[in-house]
């Protein structure tokens, strides 16, 4: 099995390796923070008391997650919550679980819009960076948007321990009992690992790439043409 850093470097050089590492770590931290903010808004205090209201990757991911990411490309984040403290346990649970993927979706929208704006500014002559710099910045922003679309879609899969199963558990007591079964949680984790290590998620990644391109094109089409408005 080829080391993911080597594969990324071979296909996209230093820019791809740096962009992928930055966006994975940054996006996971904000994903976890979104869970914490949603929990606090619903009356839960552990995220604040545990010192998780920070962007520090060591707090949200820990050395084990960072080590796994460096070696195998697998990473995760954790946010301590206590659902018994929620003012609205069912809706609060669903909203809290959905907050992480929603943050990824928001990050994707912002970074892809920035990619479109950067490309537009370069093409219309409003800024004039070196050609390689222009390409690298656009690639960095596009990778951020693409990755966050993948993270959003992946985390919303209805498989424990992913957020999709938590959202459904908050909506249905029967599904809550099903997803809380130890065997279901164990097999769910195996399914998640299988999806990650196999090509099962390839359609998801292709869909995210197409969505990212269409969104960038849409934002670009809304910007004035060269010379318009001075």
Secondary structure in CASP SS format (residue, H / E / C, confidence):
PFRMAT SS
TARGET T0000
AUTHOR 0000-0000-0000
METHOD secondary structure of the structure
MODEL  1
X C 1.00
X C 1.00
X C 1.00
X H 1.00
X H 1.00
X H 1.00
X H 1.00
X H 1.00
X H 1.00
X H 1.00
X H 1.00
X H 1.00
X H 1.00
X H 1.00
X H 1.00
X H 1.00
X H 1.00
X H 1.00
X H 1.00
X H 1.00
X H 1.00
X H 1.00
X H 1.00
X H 1.00
X H 1.00
X H 1.00
X H 1.00
X H 1.00
X H 1.00
X H 1.00
X H 1.00
X H 1.00
X H 1.00
X H 1.00
X H 1.00
X H 1.00
X H 1.00
X H 1.00
X H 1.00
X H 1.00
X H 1.00
X C 1.00
X C 1.00
X C 1.00
X C 1.00
X H 1.00
X H 1.00
X H 1.00
X H 1.00
X C 1.00
X C 1.00
X C 1.00
X C 1.00
X C 1.00
X C 1.00
X C 1.00
X H 1.00
X H 1.00
X H 1.00
X H 1.00
X C 1.00
X H 1.00
X H 1.00
X H 1.00
X H 1.00
X H 1.00
X H 1.00
X H 1.00
X H 1.00
X H 1.00
X H 1.00
X H 1.00
X C 1.00
X C 1.00
X C 1.00
X C 1.00
X C 1.00
X C 1.00
X C 1.00
X C 1.00
X C 1.00
X C 1.00
X H 1.00
X H 1.00
X H 1.00
X C 1.00
X C 1.00
X C 1.00
X H 1.00
X H 1.00
X H 1.00
X H 1.00
X H 1.00
X H 1.00
X H 1.00
X H 1.00
X H 1.00
X H 1.00
X H 1.00
X H 1.00
X H 1.00
X H 1.00
X H 1.00
X H 1.00
X H 1.00
X H 1.00
X H 1.00
X H 1.00
X H 1.00
X H 1.00
X H 1.00
X H 1.00
X H 1.00
X H 1.00
X H 1.00
X H 1.00
X H 1.00
X H 1.00
X H 1.00
X H 1.00
X H 1.00
X H 1.00
X H 1.00
X C 1.00
X C 1.00
X C 1.00
X C 1.00
X C 1.00
X C 1.00
X C 1.00
X H 1.00
X H 1.00
X H 1.00
X H 1.00
X H 1.00
X H 1.00
X H 1.00
X H 1.00
X H 1.00
X H 1.00
X H 1.00
X H 1.00
X H 1.00
X H 1.00
X H 1.00
X H 1.00
X H 1.00
X H 1.00
X H 1.00
X H 1.00
X H 1.00
X H 1.00
X H 1.00
X H 1.00
X H 1.00
X C 1.00
X C 1.00
X C 1.00
X C 1.00
X C 1.00
X C 1.00
X C 1.00
X H 1.00
X H 1.00
X H 1.00
X H 1.00
X H 1.00
X H 1.00
X H 1.00
X H 1.00
X H 1.00
X C 1.00
X H 1.00
X H 1.00
X H 1.00
X H 1.00
X H 1.00
X H 1.00
X H 1.00
X H 1.00
X C 1.00
X H 1.00
X H 1.00
X H 1.00
X H 1.00
X H 1.00
X H 1.00
X H 1.00
X H 1.00
X H 1.00
X H 1.00
X H 1.00
X H 1.00
X H 1.00
X H 1.00
X H 1.00
X H 1.00
X C 1.00
X C 1.00
X C 1.00
X C 1.00
X H 1.00
X H 1.00
X H 1.00
X H 1.00
X H 1.00
X H 1.00
X H 1.00
X H 1.00
X H 1.00
X H 1.00
X H 1.00
X H 1.00
X H 1.00
X H 1.00
X H 1.00
X H 1.00
X H 1.00
X H 1.00
X H 1.00
X H 1.00
X H 1.00
X C 1.00
X C 1.00
X C 1.00
X C 1.00
X C 1.00
X C 1.00
X C 1.00
X C 1.00
END
